Every structure is written in structure tokens, then in C-alpha cells.
Amino acid sequence: MYDRTLRKFDSRIVQRHLARKVVTRDEYKTHIDALEDCSHLAEESEVEFVSSPRKEETEDED
């Protein structure tokens, strides 16, 4: 289950919480420093991007 206290530190809204003083910079720094380093769990992958014609370009050809 999602811990409600982590919600204050959600990276998508933490700047808003800092501005509204929901969370202090010291609380945020303590939270970030306490996070576990999971870099060893990361996997490298390759991605190939393939472009497709824009919709307008295909309509002009018809």
C-alpha cells in the first residue's frame, strides 16, 4: 500500500509543497538522503526510434 507520508515528497509535486510550506527543505533533504541506491538494479536497453509521416503529409498525397 502507498505510504501517505511519501505523498508529500512526490517528485511531481514536491516543489509546490515546498512553496506552500507543506514540507520544509530540511525534511525533503532528509528524505532524499535516506533513499536507497538502487542503481545496481537498473538494466541497459537499446531503443530504435522509427519516424512515421505526419497526418497532414499523408492527406496531401491523396
GIVENRA-V302639 format. One record per residue. N is the residue number from 0. RES is the residue in one small letter. PSI is psi in whole degrees, -180 to 180 (999 if undefined). Layout:
N/RES/PSI, N/RES/PSI
//
This chain:
0/m/146, 1/y/128, 2/d/121, 3/r/-27, 4/t/-29, 5/l/-24, 6/r/-34, 7/k/-28, 8/f/12, 9/d/125, 10/s/-23, 11/r/-23, 12/i/7, 13/v/-36, 14/q/-39, 15/r/-42, 16/h/-37, 17/l/-44, 18/a/-36, 19/r/2, 20/k/31, 21/v/-32, 22/v/144, 23/t/161, 24/r/-37, 25/d/-42, 26/e/-43, 27/y/-45, 28/k/-42, 29/t/-42, 30/h/-48, 31/i/-43, 32/d/-28, 33/a/-10, 34/l/142, 35/e/142, 36/d/112, 37/c/21, 38/s/-27, 39/h/-14, 40/l/-10, 41/a/148, 42/e/141, 43/e/141, 44/s/159, 45/e/142, 46/v/133, 47/e/120, 48/f/130, 49/v/124, 50/s/151, 51/s/152, 52/p/148, 53/r/156, 54/k/-41, 55/e/-37, 56/e/-38, 57/t/-32, 58/e/-34, 59/d/-30, 60/e/-22, 61/d/999
//
